């Protein structure tokens, strides 16, 4: 199956590279980032479409199998707190979600090993759409 192109902002890429370089090699962040970059189209932070999931975007997803909605914010590793809905970008779902568009179906394999499919239902908040380039 061909993977969809994802859209990343220049600013997000710079910050992701910084976090990946600071992580221990065992975390595998550099390899994960390399894989993401292979299917990425890099766009200017001020030009990214409002329907694209960027870093610090708050997104409502719907589980394809159960119809259950869930809302997460894609964050850098230090801010990650799953119980509070703050999803580590370097998690399987975080990497699948980053750069996707509203309406996309994302597939990922969580630690349970069972492939999950979620629909990007709504982008509740995107920093770039709000002219916030500091997040």
C-alpha angles and dihedrals in degrees: 000000000000114000117233121246112257125207120229128179120234090239093051091050091052092050093044090052090052093051092045092051092049094050122091114265088243090065088067093214094140091054091046091050092048090053091049092048091054090069098031131112109203116219135180112268091236092050101049114120117251090235094064123096109237131172113300091017115145109221136184113215130186122214107236093214102043103023087230114153121219133179123213138168115219107228141169116266098264092057096044115126113156094192090058093046094255105137122202107238088219092060118100093256092041092056092045091049100046111096095009122127134234107275095028121129111225124200125199141154114239122201089273087071095230112122112241128201121203130179118225095232103171140358101220094182134006117181095216093052087053091049090245110139096162098076 
